[in-house]
Amino acid sequence: MLPPPKIDDIIYVPSAISLSHGIDDRVGGKAMVISVVKDDHTIWVRVMQFPGTAYNWKFLSEEQPKLAEKFGEKWARPDPDTRPEFNLWD
C-alpha cells in the first residue's frame, strides 16, 4: 500500500456508473485530495471533484498505477445521466 496522500495532493480516482442513480455518474482521472481521515484501521480519502464520496485508500492506492496509465493527464469530472429511467430513486 502506498503512503496515505496529504491534503492538496493529486491522486487518481476511478469512473463510476449507476444504473439507478445516473445523476451521480462520474468519469475518473486526476483529483485533488481535500480530506484524509483514519477510522479504526481504514484510511478514507475525499477529493475535490467528488466531495460526497469517500475512497478506501487501501484499495485505491493499489489501483494508482493502473488509473494513471488509463487516465494520464485527464481530470476526474461529473458525468451525470439525467434520463428518468436511470434515476429511479429521485
Beta strands, then each sheet from edge to edge (+ up, - down):
strand 1: 10-13
strand 2: 26-27
strand 3: 29-39
strand 4: 42-47
strand 5: 50-56
strand 6: 77-78
sheet 1: 1+ 3- 4+ 5-
sheet 2: 2+ 6-
end
